[in-house]
Amino acid sequence: MLRSFINQDIANTFTGTLLAIFTAGIVWVFKSAYEKHRSEVLALARLERMFVVDIQLLKDNFEYVGKWIEAIDNSRPYSFHVEKYFISDEETYKLSNLELISRILTINYKLRRTQADLLNIYDSYWKIIEKINEISDETNRNKNLQVYHENIKQILESFGTNHVPLEKDIIEVVGFIRAASKARKHSLFGYVSFLFRDIFPRVTRKSIERECDKFRKKLNKNKEID
């Protein structure tokens, strides 16, 4: 009788321990899912803000390029401050959509290259302008300045063609981010996915285009105000 009671007590204790472990495991899984979901939603929000700012910085930089060309046409040196873009690859580590990650990394690379190219053109420009200004003979100095300005104008005009495709890329990636953010917010902890693809709600081409159209309209409205 005593042995039976002890065995029953041990069994109850063992069952209680297993239940506690199982409950703790369930709590950990849900907590982990929520934390991952929250981290991704916040990362998407930060990335959206960065790209919205970057599209304005892109506009400013290419406006400077246009004014630079105007100054060259008038044989005047031109100085300005190159706006540096907000770029973060680290935020992509928190995302689950592989296509979106690829898009973001690609546009980040393009922004880095565009920024570096403009800085290099600008720095080289002023180094050569300073050397030309050291020429004592005015006629020779003006001739060298004219030749160099013709060359740098061609470079800037070629560089300026990057504005439209870069702006298009940023608009599309913002639309993708907004569509992904809505899918994350309305899915179960953002975890209803299979092989890194959303099941419900899904990020579709239609949802991305819808967000792109909204963003374009807002940009066009801001341009009209400016």
C-alpha positions as CSV (number, residue, x, y, z in Angstrom):
1,M,0.0,0.0,0.0
2,L,2.8,2.4,1.0
3,R,4.8,1.5,-2.1
4,S,1.8,2.1,-4.3
5,F,1.3,5.5,-2.8
6,I,4.9,6.4,-3.3
7,N,4.8,5.3,-6.9
8,Q,1.7,7.3,-7.5
9,D,3.3,10.4,-5.9
10,I,6.4,9.9,-8.1
11,A,4.2,9.6,-11.2
12,N,2.3,12.7,-10.3
13,T,5.6,14.6,-9.7
14,F,7.0,13.4,-13.0
15,T,3.8,14.3,-14.9
16,G,3.8,17.7,-13.2
17,T,7.4,18.3,-14.2
18,L,6.7,17.3,-17.8
19,L,3.7,19.6,-18.0
20,A,5.7,22.5,-16.6
21,I,8.5,21.9,-19.1
22,F,5.9,21.6,-22.0
23,T,4.2,24.8,-20.8
24,A,7.5,26.6,-20.6
25,G,8.4,25.4,-24.1
26,I,5.1,26.6,-25.5
27,V,5.6,30.0,-23.8
28,W,9.1,30.2,-25.2
29,V,8.0,29.4,-28.7
30,F,5.3,32.1,-28.6
31,K,7.6,34.6,-27.0
32,S,10.3,33.9,-29.6
33,A,7.8,34.2,-32.4
34,Y,6.5,37.5,-31.1
35,E,10.0,38.9,-30.6
36,K,11.0,37.9,-34.2
37,H,7.7,39.4,-35.5
38,R,8.2,42.6,-33.6
39,S,11.9,42.9,-34.7
40,E,10.9,42.5,-38.3
41,V,8.0,45.0,-38.2
42,L,10.4,47.6,-36.6
43,A,13.1,46.8,-39.2
44,L,10.6,47.3,-42.0
45,A,9.5,50.7,-40.5
46,R,13.1,51.9,-40.2
47,L,14.0,50.8,-43.7
48,E,10.9,52.6,-45.1
49,R,11.9,55.8,-43.3
50,M,15.5,55.6,-44.6
51,F,14.4,55.1,-48.2
52,V,11.8,57.9,-48.0
53,V,14.6,60.2,-46.8
54,D,17.0,58.8,-49.4
55,I,14.7,59.7,-52.3
56,Q,14.7,63.3,-51.2
57,L,18.5,63.3,-50.8
58,L,18.7,61.8,-54.3
59,K,16.6,64.7,-55.6
60,D,18.8,67.2,-53.9
61,N,22.1,65.7,-55.2
62,F,20.9,65.5,-58.8
63,E,19.6,69.1,-58.6
64,Y,23.1,70.1,-57.5
65,V,24.4,68.3,-60.6
66,G,22.0,70.3,-62.8
67,K,23.1,73.5,-61.2
68,W,26.7,72.5,-61.6
69,I,26.2,72.0,-65.4
70,E,24.5,75.5,-65.6
71,A,27.6,77.0,-63.8
72,I,29.9,75.3,-66.3
73,D,27.9,76.7,-69.2
74,N,28.6,80.1,-67.7
75,S,32.3,79.3,-67.2
76,R,31.9,79.4,-63.4
77,P,33.3,77.0,-60.8
78,Y,30.6,75.5,-58.6
79,S,30.7,74.2,-55.1
80,F,28.1,72.3,-53.0
81,H,27.8,69.7,-50.3
82,V,27.1,66.1,-51.4
83,E,24.2,64.7,-49.3
84,K,25.1,61.2,-48.0
85,Y,22.4,58.6,-48.1
86,F,21.1,56.6,-45.2
87,I,22.1,53.0,-45.9
88,S,21.8,49.9,-43.7
89,D,22.4,46.3,-44.7
90,E,22.1,45.2,-41.0
91,E,18.4,45.7,-40.9
92,T,17.9,43.1,-43.6
93,Y,19.1,40.4,-41.2
94,K,15.8,40.8,-39.4
95,L,13.6,40.2,-42.5
96,S,12.1,36.9,-43.7
97,N,11.2,37.8,-47.3
98,L,14.2,36.8,-49.4
99,E,13.2,38.7,-52.5
100,L,12.8,41.9,-50.5
101,I,16.2,41.3,-48.9
102,S,17.7,41.0,-52.4
103,R,16.0,44.2,-53.6
104,I,17.2,46.2,-50.6
105,L,20.8,45.0,-50.9
106,T,20.8,45.8,-54.6
107,I,19.5,49.4,-54.1
108,N,21.9,49.9,-51.2
109,Y,24.8,49.0,-53.5
110,K,23.5,51.4,-56.2
111,L,23.2,54.2,-53.7
112,R,26.7,53.6,-52.4
113,R,28.1,53.6,-55.9
114,T,26.2,56.7,-56.9
115,Q,27.4,58.5,-53.8
116,A,31.0,57.5,-54.2
117,D,31.0,58.4,-57.9
118,L,29.6,61.9,-57.2
119,L,32.1,62.5,-54.4
120,N,35.0,61.3,-56.6
121,I,33.9,63.6,-59.5
122,Y,33.5,66.5,-57.1
123,D,36.8,66.0,-55.3
124,S,38.7,65.5,-58.6
125,Y,37.0,68.6,-60.1
126,W,38.2,70.9,-57.4
127,K,41.8,69.5,-57.4
128,I,42.1,70.2,-61.1
129,I,40.4,73.6,-60.8
130,E,43.0,74.6,-58.2
131,K,45.8,73.5,-60.5
132,I,44.3,75.4,-63.4
133,N,44.0,78.5,-61.2
134,E,47.8,78.3,-60.6
135,I,48.5,78.9,-64.3
136,S,49.9,82.5,-64.4
137,D,49.1,83.2,-68.1
138,E,45.4,84.3,-68.1
139,T,44.8,83.2,-71.8
140,N,46.3,79.8,-71.2
141,R,44.4,79.5,-67.9
142,N,41.0,80.3,-69.5
143,K,41.7,77.9,-72.3
144,N,42.5,75.1,-69.9
145,L,39.4,75.9,-67.9
146,Q,37.2,75.8,-71.0
147,V,38.6,72.4,-72.1
148,Y,38.2,70.9,-68.7
149,H,34.7,72.3,-68.2
150,E,33.7,70.7,-71.5
151,N,35.0,67.3,-70.4
152,I,33.4,67.5,-66.9
153,K,30.1,68.6,-68.4
154,Q,30.0,65.4,-70.5
155,I,30.7,63.3,-67.4
156,L,28.0,65.1,-65.4
157,E,25.4,64.7,-68.1
158,S,26.2,61.0,-68.3
159,F,26.0,60.8,-64.5
160,G,22.7,62.6,-64.5
161,T,21.0,59.8,-66.4
162,N,21.2,57.7,-63.2
163,H,18.5,59.8,-61.5
164,V,15.4,58.4,-63.1
165,P,16.2,54.7,-62.7
166,L,17.4,55.2,-59.2
167,E,14.3,57.0,-58.2
168,K,12.2,54.2,-59.8
169,D,14.1,51.6,-57.8
170,I,13.6,53.4,-54.5
171,I,9.9,53.8,-55.2
172,E,9.5,50.1,-55.9
173,V,11.5,49.0,-52.9
174,V,9.4,51.3,-50.6
175,G,6.2,49.8,-52.1
176,F,7.6,46.3,-51.5
177,I,8.5,47.3,-47.9
178,R,5.0,48.7,-47.2
179,A,3.3,45.6,-48.6
180,A,5.6,43.3,-46.6
181,S,4.9,45.4,-43.5
182,K,1.1,45.1,-43.9
183,A,1.5,41.3,-44.4
184,R,3.6,41.0,-41.2
185,K,1.3,43.1,-39.1
186,H,-1.8,41.1,-40.1
187,S,-0.4,37.6,-40.0
188,L,-0.3,35.4,-36.8
189,F,2.9,36.8,-35.2
190,G,4.1,37.3,-38.7
191,Y,4.8,33.5,-38.6
192,V,2.2,32.2,-41.0
193,S,4.8,31.4,-43.7
194,F,6.3,28.5,-45.6
195,L,9.9,28.5,-46.8
196,F,10.3,32.2,-46.1
197,R,7.1,33.0,-48.1
198,D,4.0,34.5,-46.6
199,I,0.9,32.3,-46.8
200,F,-1.7,34.7,-45.4
201,P,-1.7,37.6,-45.9
202,R,0.6,37.4,-48.9
203,V,2.9,39.9,-50.5
204,T,1.8,40.0,-54.1
205,R,2.8,42.0,-57.2
206,K,-0.6,43.6,-57.0
207,S,-0.1,44.7,-53.3
208,I,3.3,46.1,-54.1
209,E,2.1,48.1,-57.1
210,R,-0.7,49.4,-55.0
211,E,1.7,50.8,-52.5
212,C,4.0,52.1,-55.2
213,D,1.1,54.0,-56.7
214,K,0.3,55.6,-53.4
215,F,4.0,56.6,-52.9
216,R,4.2,58.1,-56.4
217,K,1.1,60.2,-55.9
218,K,2.5,61.5,-52.6
219,L,5.9,62.3,-54.3
220,N,4.1,64.1,-57.2
221,K,2.0,66.1,-54.7
222,N,5.1,67.2,-52.8
223,K,6.8,68.2,-56.1
224,E,3.7,70.4,-57.0
225,I,4.0,72.1,-53.6
226,D,7.7,72.7,-54.1
